[in-house]
Amino acid sequence: MDDLNEESTVEPGGQPNIQHMLQQAQRMQEQFMSLQRELAQAEVEGTAGGGLVSATVNGQNEVTKIVIDPAAIDPADPSDTAETVADLVLAAIHNAVEEAQKLAQEKMGPLTEGLGGLGGGLGLPGM
């Protein structure tokens, strides 16, 4: 983001340098789009039950994979096992979504900091 401040956004005499501001906005938009593509391709994993269940979520918070360890299933008590596994699946998904949100904040943080006070109202991840 340092390169965005290489020129002044105010011309001598206090007039805003509109051309520079437009170029700066264009660069920020390009960086934002690049980060969005990168996040969409990223995958993070969340687990529950000490690793008995894992969920994989992409950067758009879409669940792409669920893995249930056979050790999570008690054939002697299918009803209780079904309820327990369902709870573990939900917990793993929540964990994975939290990890995806952390990743988005890490990636977008430097860009959204460059927006100053504007970031909060833009609906950007991590805002």
JOCORMO-V422123 format. One line per field, one symbol per residue. phi: phi as a letter, one per 20 degrees, with the letter a starting at -180 (. if undefined). burial: + if it has 24 or more other ideal C-beta (glycine too) atoms within 12 Angstrom, else -. A space follows every 50 residues. Layout:
phi=???
burial=???
This chain:
phi=.fffdfceecfgnnefefgfffffffffffffffffffffefccdccbmm nfcccdcefdmefdaccdfgffddffbfffffffffffffffffffffff fffffffegfffffemeegfeemegne
burial=---+-------------------+---+--++--+---+--++++++++- -++++++++-+-+--+++---+------------+--++-+++-+++-++ +-++--++--++-++--------+++-
